Structure formats: C-alpha cells, structure tokens
Amino acid sequence: MPTGSADLPRLFSQEPLHHMSIQPLFSYLESSTLALGWGHIDKLDTTPDPEEWLDIEHAAAARQKEFIAGRNLARALARSLALPDAPLRRADDRSPRWPADRCGSLTHCATVCAAVVSTTKEMQSVGIDLETIGRVEAKLWPTLFTARERDYLEQLEPEKASVEATVFFSAKESFYKCQYPLTQSWVGFQDVELERSDDKVLRISPTNGDKRPWHAPPIHIAAVDEQHVASLILLYR
Ligand SMILES: CC(C)(COP(=O)(O)OP(=O)(O)OC[C@H]1O[C@@H](n2cnc3c(N)ncnc32)[C@H](O)[C@@H]1OP(=O)(O)O)[C@@H](O)C(=O)NCCC(=O)NCCS
C-alpha cells in the first residue's frame, strides 16, 4: 500500500486547474495530454522563477508582469498534465524554449494572458493567440490580409467585420507561433490565406509554395470575454 504522497500514482498528483485565477479555454479540446487556460494578469501568480527572471530582469515592469504571469500559467497547466516543474527560458530569437517533454504556446494582451501546453509524445507543435477586439483597424487590412480575405471582410457589417478582422489576425499569429518551432522561419501576412469553415473553425493555406503539415490543422476560434478573442492551432503527431 502507498504510504505517502510520493507513492501515489501520477494521476493523483495532478492539480485541479480551473479555479478562480485560471479559466477554461477551448475546453472541448482538453485531454489528459493537452491543457489550456486563460486568466487576468492581475489575478495570476506573478512570483518570478529565478531562472526565468534572468530573461526579463531589464524589461519594463508591465512586461515583467505579463511574462511572469504567462509562465506561471504555463507551469500550472504543465502540472495539471503531471509534467515536472521546469523553467521556461527565452531563446535569443525571443521564442520560448520548452523542455523536451512538452510543447506549448503563450499569449498576452494588456490585461489577460492565455497558454496551452501538451506533451511532445502526442503533439508536434501548438500555437495560441489572444487579441483585443477592434484593434485591427481597416487601414491595416491591406498589410495583414490578402485580396480574397479583404473581399470577404468588406462584405460584412462593420461591427462584424471588426470582430472578424481581429479573429483573422489572431489566427495568423497562432499559425506563426505553431510553425516557428518546426521551421525557424519568418512567415509574412500575405504568405497565408484564411477561410471560414464554420463559426468555430478557420482553415489556412499557403499563397505561395507547397502545402506543409502545419497548414493542415484547423484553427479554432473562441470568444474569451467581451473584449478578447482567442485562436488555437494544434499539430498532433
Ligand atoms: C512573435 C509574435 C507572433 C508574437 O505575437 P504577439 O501577438 O505580438 O504577442 P503575444 O502576446 O500574442 O505572444 C507573445 C509570446 O509569443 C511567444 N513567441 C515569441 N516569439 C515566438 C516565435 N518565434 N515562435 C513561437 N512563439 C513565440 C512568446 O512566448 C511570447 O511571450 P513571452 O515573450 O512572454 O514568452 C509576433 O510579434 C510576430 O513577430 N509575428 C511575426 C509575423 C506574423 O505574425 N506573421 C503572421 C503571418 S502567418
């Protein structure tokens, strides 16, 4: 018989995730190997990890706060998957350097942040992004969207178009974060094109070059609260 907590099966070391500070996100996609959540930066744990602090010690206070909140959120998600605690350092190119047993992605806006963590056994790469609705003004559309995407946005009612432009922008950011660990390459906003599949899912395709594995997964969309939308891409093995 087990005599102490160290003897308990790993399953019982998992912590309940969704409490006051960490709220569910894309919960229909969660599994024993995939954890997601979002929270208000002010309500998340902002105690710095000593190693992670080295990557942010010279930044402005608000940036330090979002960086630490995002990492503590990712740590809580990893713990809920029974993954051991490990610092999440920042690479020279500013991307997060996930420990070999997991992949993940982080995002923050001024007041909220979100994260996804999965095990590398099941997942090749992931990307998540949060955006504030209305931030993607129409004057930015020619830079951010292809002619076909703009045609679609221009047919929508102005209010709907503003939300949809935010969703499309977020989806491209999620895609970028998902492909980067696999390619270490820059992708421009005109290099990919989005299309709606339904109210929860977008599809992405390259506008030049061949379709690669990271163009295949659906991009999931969700409203986080009244001001924010989130997007998520999961590239399973
Ligand atoms: C890196 C980038 C994607 C970050 O997105 P953002 O909306 O500005 O900011 P977010 O808060 O959502 O995300 C920031 C987090 O992304 C992660 N990140 C940074 N660079 C990354 C990269 N190359 N790959 C994956 N994740 C990265 C980091 O975890 C960062 O948070 P942290 O510094 O606290 O660790 C964006 O600034 C960028 O450079 N984009 C490149 C061009 C592009 O988006 N093309 C889209 C066409 S497909």
The ligand as a Tripos MOL2 file, in Angstrom:
@<TRIPOS>MOLECULE
LIG
   48    50     1     0     0
SMALL
NO_CHARGES

@<TRIPOS>ATOM
      1 C1          6.1100   36.6500  -32.1730 C.3       1 LIG1
      2 C2          4.6880   37.1040  -32.4040 C.3       1 LIG1
      3 C3          3.9220   36.0090  -33.1380 C.3       1 LIG1
      4 C4          4.0470   37.3750  -31.0200 C.3       1 LIG1
      5 O1          2.6910   37.6790  -31.1340 O.3       1 LIG1
      6 P1          2.0500   38.9410  -30.4360 P.3       1 LIG1
      7 O2          0.5890   38.9710  -30.7810 O.co2     1 LIG1
      8 O3          2.8730   40.1520  -30.7400 O.co2     1 LIG1
      9 O4          2.2050   38.7270  -28.8670 O.3       1 LIG1
     10 P2          1.5700   37.5920  -27.9500 P.3       1 LIG1
     11 O5          1.4870   38.1650  -26.6040 O.co2     1 LIG1
     12 O6          0.3580   37.0090  -28.5460 O.co2     1 LIG1
     13 O7          2.6940   36.4600  -27.9490 O.3       1 LIG1
     14 C5          3.8980   36.6680  -27.3030 C.3       1 LIG1
     15 C6          4.5050   35.3250  -26.9940 C.3       1 LIG1
     16 O8          4.7730   34.6370  -28.2040 O.3       1 LIG1
     17 C7          5.8410   33.7450  -27.9570 C.3       1 LIG1
     18 N1          6.7730   33.8540  -29.0590 N.ar      1 LIG1
     19 C8          7.6160   34.8630  -29.3550 C.ar      1 LIG1
     20 N2          8.2840   34.5900  -30.4830 N.ar      1 LIG1
     21 C9          7.8610   33.3760  -30.9120 C.ar      1 LIG1
     22 C10         8.1920   32.5570  -32.0090 C.ar      1 LIG1
     23 N3          9.0950   32.9250  -32.9220 N.pl3     1 LIG1
     24 N4          7.5680   31.3590  -32.1210 N.ar      1 LIG1
     25 C11         6.6590   30.9570  -31.2130 C.ar      1 LIG1
     26 N5          6.2930   31.7100  -30.1370 N.ar      1 LIG1
     27 C12         6.8970   32.9040  -30.0000 C.ar      1 LIG1
     28 C13         6.4770   34.1320  -26.6220 C.3       1 LIG1
     29 O9          6.1200   33.1520  -25.6700 O.3       1 LIG1
     30 C14         5.8210   35.4420  -26.3100 C.3       1 LIG1
     31 O10         5.5690   35.6580  -24.9340 O.3       1 LIG1
     32 P3          6.7720   35.8500  -23.8810 P.3       1 LIG1
     33 O11         7.7650   36.7620  -24.5300 O.co2     1 LIG1
     34 O12         6.1150   36.4070  -22.6900 O.co2     1 LIG1
     35 O13         7.3300   34.4690  -23.7120 O.co2     1 LIG1
     36 C15         4.6170   38.4170  -33.2400 C.3       1 LIG1
     37 O14         5.0990   39.5010  -32.5100 O.3       1 LIG1
     38 C16         5.4320   38.3260  -34.5180 C.2       1 LIG1
     39 O15         6.6010   38.6540  -34.5360 O.2       1 LIG1
     40 N6          4.8340   37.8590  -35.6230 N.am      1 LIG1
     41 C17         5.5710   37.5930  -36.8030 C.3       1 LIG1
     42 C18         4.8140   37.8800  -38.0730 C.3       1 LIG1
     43 C19         3.4990   37.2390  -38.1240 C.2       1 LIG1
     44 O16         2.7570   37.2460  -37.1930 O.2       1 LIG1
     45 N7          3.1460   36.6980  -39.2380 N.am      1 LIG1
     46 C20         1.8320   36.1560  -39.3380 C.3       1 LIG1
     47 C21         1.6570   35.6510  -40.6860 C.3       1 LIG1
     48 S1          1.4180   33.9520  -40.6210 S.3       1 LIG1
@<TRIPOS>BOND
     1     1     2 1
     2     2     3 1
     3     2     4 1
     4     2    36 1
     5     4     5 1
     6     5     6 1
     7     6     7 2
     8     6     8 1
     9     6     9 1
    10     9    10 1
    11    10    11 2
    12    10    12 1
    13    10    13 1
    14    13    14 1
    15    14    15 1
    16    15    16 1
    17    15    30 1
    18    16    17 1
    19    17    18 1
    20    17    28 1
    21    18    19 ar
    22    18    27 ar
    23    19    20 ar
    24    20    21 ar
    25    21    22 ar
    26    21    27 ar
    27    22    23 1
    28    22    24 ar
    29    24    25 ar
    30    25    26 ar
    31    26    27 ar
    32    28    29 1
    33    28    30 1
    34    30    31 1
    35    31    32 1
    36    32    33 2
    37    32    34 1
    38    32    35 1
    39    36    37 1
    40    36    38 1
    41    38    39 2
    42    38    40 1
    43    40    41 1
    44    41    42 1
    45    42    43 1
    46    43    44 2
    47    43    45 1
    48    45    46 1
    49    46    47 1
    50    47    48 1
@<TRIPOS>SUBSTRUCTURE
     1 LIG1         1 GROUP 0 **** ****
